[in-house]
Amino acid sequence: MDRKANELTFYGAAQTVTGSRHLLRTGGRTILIDCGMFQGPRELRDLNWERFPVDPASLDAVILTHAHLDHCGWLPRLVAEGYTGPVYCTRGTAAVARISLPDSGRLQEEEARYYNRKGLSRHGTALPLYTERQAFESLKHLKSFRYYEFADLPGGATFRFLPAGHILGSAFVELYFESGERILFSGDLGRRNRPILIDPATVDWAEYLVLESTYGDRNHPSEDPEAVLERILGDALAKGRCVLIPSFAIGRTQEVLYHIRKLQADGRIGRIPVFVDSPMATSASLLYLESPDDQDDEMRLQLSEHENPLRPDHLEFVRDVNQSKAINAMQGPMVVISGSGMCNGGRVTHHLLHRLPDPSTIVLFTGYQAEGTLGREILDGAPEVVIHKRPVPVRAQIEQLSSLSAHADQSEILEWLSNFKEPPRTTFLVHGEPQPQEVLQSRIEAELGWKVHIPKHGETVPLG
């Protein structure tokens, strides 16, 4: 390869919403932007077990946009397979990764033990993708920076992080080639005017743009999330029902807690037991209180007045597995917030196993449910699902709260793009399913006149 040539290869999040991995070659060096785990249907999860297409030992640097597992969750495996270089991220991402990656390794070990104990493995002895110890080893490679702080990369490039407003520490990666041209990786584009976090940064220039497209074909409902929660929690209080909320531990859980507390503070709902059944969500909630670089003005103001905006009345954080099991024997009224958000693993699967057949249960989805996940199956109205190889009838009341999404919708993406003073040479749509990507491509091309490309998995494109 020409030492001066720049090219980009898409090894994940190509026509799917998971496994973000973008391999950039510049100045004769190789840099991986995001190192995500594939989640969802088995054919995607099986990709996690394939050796990385490039020898991990040959990589010069890794840059993380944020600490959701679909963007950072394969890092322990990359290190276990030979990567020895730095992993650059924001301070918030480093803090969250120190929670999310060991938790991921621990859950995988627990799941492997469960599968072996129950004889559920498809291929002999079930193994974790990586262990908790391997996750801790990978954390030694983290090197963190503040937003807007420039840093050098091997091969002559420089980069900086800009706030993305998606979760704590989430960032755009603005990378400058040695020529001075730049490429911007959006990671996951957040939303403006949301509680807790600062808004996404405005960007007005980039020669190349790698843009997420999760909600490229739709807009979020204009519903008031507190009105929906008031109705559902009010029903639970009046009738003694359990509200089970499958929730992402980082971001979504904190926003749900914020809204429940605000409803209580405004006198719109009474006291109701709230269990956060996720060690990772428990730890992440503390981080949100301790990260002023990511907090919006209202959050900082409340904390300065010694108020905890993430702590509703009667809140209990659950870490112990036995405590988690005990929740299933409890009667409502109560709220159980548990991971994972798409129900494709974690403690929420055990709660669903016990609660789905019960008509008094309300299952409230508050986030995106990818194709092939258990959450998508339930949300699409399946009368019966399979959990841990057991058929489970779905008799619970199923509700959805779409307005809490941390991803920008179609209109919000287009509004963010409208800040560019000139079109990028090429905009690459990633992290989206084919239908949303095609719709967004058409809108961008028709309304902005930009050149848009939807890369395939493993595709390499020249830059310049």
Secondary structure, DSSP 8 states (H G I E B T S, - for coil): --TT--EEEE-SSSSSSS---EEEEETTEEEEE------SSHHHHGGGGS--SS-GGG--EEE-S--SHHHHTTHHHHHHTT--S-EEEEHHHHHHHHHHHHHHHHHHHHHHHHHHHHT--SSSS---SS-HHHHHHHHTTEEEE-TT--EE-TTS-EEEEEE-SSSTT-EEEEEE-TTS-EEEE-SS---TT-SSB---------SEEEEE-TBTT-------HHHHHHHHHHHHHHHT-EEEEE--TTTHHHHHHHHHHHHHHTTSS----EEEE-HHHHHHHHHHHS-TTTB-HHHHHHHHTT--TT--TTEEEE-SHHHHHHHTT--SSEEEEES-TTSSSSTHHHHHHHHTT-TTEEEEE-S---TTSHHHHHHTT-SEEEETTEEEE--SEEEE-GGG-SS-BHHHHHHHHTT-SS--SEEEEESS-HHHHHHHHHHHHHHH---EE---TT-EEE--
